[in-house]
Amino acid sequence: MKASKFSEAQIAFVLKQAEDGTAVGEVCRKAGISEAT
């Protein structure tokens, strides 16, 4: 499996934003990932 380009801290931050109610599209755009991912 390919290694992640995001650290665990970055992933945790993105997930926390999504849980806090930020729109998924907005979170993905800020993190530089596609919504399909």
Residue, then its C-alpha position, 0 to 999 in steps of 0.5 A: m500500500k502507498a504511504s499517506k502524504f498526510s501526517e496523522a495530525q493532519i488527518a485528525f485535524v481534517l476529521k475534527q473540522a468535518e465533525d464540527g460541522t464544516a462542509v465536506g467540500e470545504v474541508c477537502r478543498k482546504a486540505g487539497i484532497s478530492e471529495a471522492t477520496 
